[in-house]
């Protein structure tokens, strides 16, 4: 997929967004956002008053009216920018699915129909070289499928009926063989479509936290409305005539237009950042939940460890050279095509033993690894090299193992590793240590999670000993050993009962209940349809480690929202000091010491505040779209930092900004 | 402020307040637990059980928030009607040695509303309007009841925070009974005896009359036989000379009422001069203890908050936030009053005296500033100096204290639940910044909670600003003013702030019950007290119910911190910012403008 990051200044996004900004002036759609709706009403009132009189200060009131309209337009622009970037991502996904045809199975034959005509339950046949017309489940056949259009991964994958690899995604291409697929979603309802809807305005629903925040912002707006109306009355009492456009200007400066204007952009941008990581969220709500998650369930295999166990060490028996053991181990493993076997060959190469070509070896008789013998080897030059489990080698040598080797075997087992014993004829040469290899950098990452208050739990089918050893090495907080799928579900329920929010990844059908139960369930794209339906996110790369990034994106979204809310409210202090003295000073010149910014004139003061209020929205669009930089720290340090930057900064910055604008517009003789 | 005695007293006051917080807090915790044990149990428990039996209260049956709120509303409505009826029928009832007439209907409404809501705004002069029966039964009754209701609501919201996945917040009737039997009445008995020991009166004698040593002549408005002012041909009032040679000395059951007036943050004076009257506040010690008793229960309730939520540090953090705001208020007020009036200083009056206008000489600048700050922080409203005569900035402090929401310790119970509403808002605004949806003590703050908190604050702003705006542009509103210009606006603003905040103190230049009987002030101020009280109690209880039903999220390093200096800064910041943003425009045309005009030579 084209998961590229669009530059914030990409003209392909900016130019349509400008057009959208004007379309979004439509009051019926703007009413969804009470703060901006009030701003628009204020702008309309000042505009009407402009033509009904107030001729003496026409130029001043015209500028106020214009800047009020700009305030609304800038907010619309922010939303349009976020939507534009989301759409650009979605378009890249959608491009893969135009003009697809399908061979639908009908009574006694096939008919060729457009992909958009397929309905849930239809059965189609896809041949090699054809595009799969929609999301579905393989009910017959096995084939290699190129999913690079969705995942960006060029290696083809196997899709076959039954089991955990039966789900196929619309837009991917069958490379070999033939698949019979039952379509599982109607057009417009695939997860891709749902995703596209999320970043486009029409279907976007406010998340619970956005609703709560909107209530607060509306409440503040009403409080300021009361303050302004009562101010008019106090003015009458005091003999000061506050003109309506000036009161409207003050109102718009005070109501939280900054966060009101950027709120939906922040939300869309959060989903958009997920898409850039190749994760599709099914709702904005799930992104929010990702920020709240405090327990991560991580599958051992694939998430914490690299796929399979690997040979990491040779432990020779007494009197045997390590080199000799390595050579024997390599010979014995040449016929072992399992990943474990190959890892032994690779490890042996580190001892300077070159890779051998089978044909060089002349009269060699290979004994391949089988599950019954649990042993592999080669008969070469009269010697029988064997490697296998301790039991198998014991049987092979027809007796006991040397004491030191028995000890090594016991020690490796108790440390969570798997011991393999190597023998040449009856002579036991030593042991090979096989163990899970923990992915690099995970321990650090988990440490940072701990600082953020997130607990990591490793899930594995291994026995307790093995699980404990890996858990220790990877630095997870807890582990669930010998886990069956239903244990996973039970664990999630238990954690949730204790008030925790749980995130997990899964791909199998038997993961589906747990995925559905988890607060954030990330299904692997390679997983079954059932898993994808149950989760609330899909990872197109099928990389379970990405769960960690999903959580970070969720937190970043919430931090950005909080930071800009704080900033927006803190801004009001300076605006008061700009506007209130300017409104009163005409009647009571004695109040001028309150004009702490020493703004040039009452008109320039009011205009500067209004301009600052509008321009700050534009200035903050990049921050809203990129998000506040996320640092994995404890809550107290994040809060201190953000309160300083966005709280204290939010109080101080407008003093500087308004003064600067005042200097500029005074120089330009605008007021 | 170079007054060592003042600094010393401020330090002693703060330390003593801190010292009583834990023991009283533990006591309150036991009282608010229906099964709590106290050493009074052997004596009081049987009485408590008997009360439950008589009223058919089932103490083990808890109420949901709606039922709890309904009980409070019904209880308040019935007791308010009772007081209204008693005041209207006062002339026909016993214990009226002064033969005082029935209280007028709008004044009776205002007074009944005011006392029911723990405001104790007094549109009347107590000694010349209320019979002993009215003082003791109609008014003093509410001093107890309204205080207990406030504490009960605080208990309910603390329970909501402390509990989880539970639908109930306690039993109002049990709370009401226990708060009276174990907290208010026992303390008041001891407290009243202490006040008597300081020289306060406590009797049922008719008022005494004393001959003054130096008779004075004063000009008063001439009245005709019907009691109406006589006017000349131009419509100006006709004045006549009168000689004052005697003084009425107030008597009556004062100490018993003053004890609960302070402890219950009621503040309604027995006399019109309130705590500046030598009988109502006889000694420096009585002054100190009265100030301490205002903050005692609100301060103890912060300890209860910590205790109940098993986060004592949070309780102390809230206490610290309140204390810092309190000290800031005292210092500003003290500084402004000590600086005095630049115009008088310019006339050669010794500036070291500060602004002594309207202050009791016995208390002086510091004790007046301290008392004024405490009484307005705590929605008490008792005064030992006239706030109206403070300098513009000195008077700004009490006004702002009230407008911030009466949460700097605040009224008994009311201070805590007001504070918790603001904490919910502070946590909601800043909570997101730690990267989680906001939570407070393990409870997610969601749309419903924000709605309730916002609604409460919105109503307060509406009542304070809206009524003031209405009054200041109407003839009846302006007619009540004693001063014009920005000071007049301050008087109006203070009145509606005080009533909405259930404080009850006043810029006394405002005459709310004018001689012509205009009822507008009485009615609007009465409404403001009701909005201020129940407009806060109902959302607060809704919040209690909502928080109690929520799941508890265990605390961890990623949890929003609600203890320590950071949280203190956050809470103070939110309160000051919301308050400042709401009231700055109004204040800038009232005390702030007055301040600048004073410095340019104009007084009002």
Contacts between the chains, C-beta under 8 A, distances in Angstrom:
chain1	res1	chain2	res2	distance
A	208	B	437	7.6
A	208	B	446	6.3
A	208	B	447	6.3
A	209	B	432	7.4
A	209	B	437	4.9
A	209	B	438	7.8
A	209	B	446	8.0
A	211	B	447	4.8
A	212	B	428	7.0
A	212	B	445	7.3
A	212	B	446	5.7
A	212	B	447	4.0
A	212	B	449	7.8
A	212	B	450	4.5
A	212	B	451	8.0
A	213	B	428	8.0
A	213	B	450	7.7
A	215	B	447	5.8
A	215	B	450	5.0
A	215	B	451	5.1
A	215	B	454	6.1
A	216	B	425	7.3
A	216	B	428	6.6
A	216	B	429	7.3
A	216	B	450	5.2
A	216	B	454	5.6
A	218	B	454	7.9
A	219	B	450	8.0
A	219	B	454	3.3
A	219	B	455	7.2
A	219	B	457	7.2
A	219	B	458	5.5
A	220	B	454	7.8
A	222	B	458	5.8
A	223	B	457	7.1
A	223	B	458	5.7
A	223	B	461	4.9
A	223	B	581	7.8
A	223	B	582	5.6
A	224	B	581	7.4
A	224	B	582	8.0
A	226	B	458	7.8
A	226	B	461	5.6
A	226	B	462	5.4
A	226	B	465	5.4
A	226	B	466	6.1
A	227	B	461	7.1
A	227	B	465	6.1
A	227	B	581	7.9
A	227	B	582	5.9
A	227	B	583	7.8
A	227	B	585	5.5
A	227	B	586	7.3
A	228	B	585	7.5
A	229	B	466	8.0
A	229	B	469	6.9
A	230	B	465	4.1
A	230	B	466	6.2
A	230	B	468	6.6
A	230	B	469	3.6
A	230	B	585	7.8
A	230	B	586	6.5
A	231	B	469	8.0
A	231	B	585	4.5
A	231	B	586	6.9
A	231	B	589	7.6
A	232	B	469	7.7
A	233	B	469	3.5
A	233	B	470	7.2
A	233	B	472	6.0
A	233	B	473	4.9
A	234	B	468	7.7
A	234	B	469	6.4
A	234	B	472	6.2
A	234	B	489	6.2
A	234	B	585	7.5
A	234	B	586	6.0
A	234	B	589	4.8
A	234	B	590	7.7
A	235	B	589	7.3
A	236	B	472	7.7
A	236	B	473	5.1
A	237	B	472	4.0
A	237	B	473	5.9
A	237	B	478	7.7
A	237	B	488	7.8
A	237	B	489	5.9
A	237	B	589	7.9
A	238	B	485	7.7
A	238	B	486	6.8
A	238	B	489	6.7
A	238	B	589	5.2
A	238	B	593	7.5
A	240	B	589	7.4
A	250	B	585	7.8
A	254	B	581	6.7
A	288	B	437	6.2
A	291	B	435	5.5
A	291	B	436	5.7
A	291	B	437	6.9
A	292	B	436	5.0
A	292	B	437	5.4
A	294	B	553	7.8
A	294	B	556	6.3
A	294	B	558	6.1
A	450	B	557	7.2
A	451	B	557	6.0
A	452	B	435	7.4
A	452	B	557	6.6
A	452	B	558	4.8
A	453	B	556	3.7
A	453	B	557	4.1
A	453	B	558	2.3
A	453	B	559	6.2
A	454	B	558	6.4
A	455	B	556	7.8
A	498	B	554	6.3
A	499	B	442	6.9
A	499	B	551	5.1
A	499	B	552	5.0
A	499	B	553	4.2
A	499	B	554	5.3
A	500	B	553	7.3
A	500	B	554	7.0
A	501	B	553	7.9
A	554	B	435	7.8
A	555	B	435	3.2
A	555	B	436	7.2
A	556	B	435	7.2
A	558	B	432	4.8
A	558	B	435	5.3
A	558	B	436	6.2
A	558	B	437	6.4
A	559	B	432	6.6
A	559	B	433	5.6
A	559	B	434	7.4
A	559	B	435	4.8
A	561	B	432	5.3
A	562	B	429	7.2
A	562	B	430	6.5
A	562	B	431	6.8
A	562	B	432	2.6
A	562	B	433	3.8
A	562	B	434	7.9
A	563	B	432	7.8
A	563	B	433	5.6
A	565	B	429	5.8
A	565	B	432	6.9
A	566	B	429	6.1
A	566	B	430	6.1
A	566	B	433	6.7
A	569	B	429	6.9
A	569	B	577	6.5
A	569	B	581	7.7
A	570	B	577	7.0
A	572	B	577	7.7
A	572	B	581	5.2
A	573	B	577	7.3
A	573	B	580	7.1
A	573	B	581	7.8
A	576	B	580	7.8
A	576	B	581	7.4
A	576	B	584	5.2
A	576	B	585	7.6
A	580	B	584	6.7
A	580	B	585	6.1
A	580	B	588	4.9
A	581	B	588	7.9
A	584	B	588	6.7
A	584	B	589	6.8
A	584	B	593	6.9
A	588	B	593	5.9
A	588	B	596	7.3
A	588	B	597	7.0
A	590	B	593	7.7
A	590	B	596	4.3
A	590	B	597	5.3
A	590	B	599	7.4
A	590	B	600	4.5
A	590	B	602	7.8
A	591	B	588	7.5
A	591	B	592	7.5
A	591	B	593	5.8
A	591	B	596	5.1
A	593	B	596	6.5
A	594	B	588	7.1
A	594	B	592	7.0
A	594	B	596	7.4
A	630	B	435	7.2
A	634	B	557	4.5
A	634	B	558	7.1
A	635	B	434	4.0
A	635	B	435	7.8
A	635	B	436	7.8
A	635	B	557	6.6
A	635	B	558	5.3
A	635	B	559	5.8
A	635	B	560	5.6
A	635	B	561	5.9
A	636	B	561	4.6
A	636	B	564	7.6
A	636	B	566	6.4
A	638	B	433	6.7
A	638	B	434	5.1
A	638	B	435	6.5
A	639	B	430	6.8
A	639	B	433	5.7
A	639	B	434	5.3
A	639	B	560	7.1
A	639	B	561	6.7
A	639	B	566	6.3
A	639	B	570	7.8
A	640	B	566	5.8
A	642	B	433	4.2
A	643	B	430	6.7
A	643	B	433	7.0
A	643	B	566	7.4
A	643	B	569	7.4
A	643	B	570	6.7
A	646	B	433	7.3
A	647	B	430	7.6
A	647	B	573	6.7
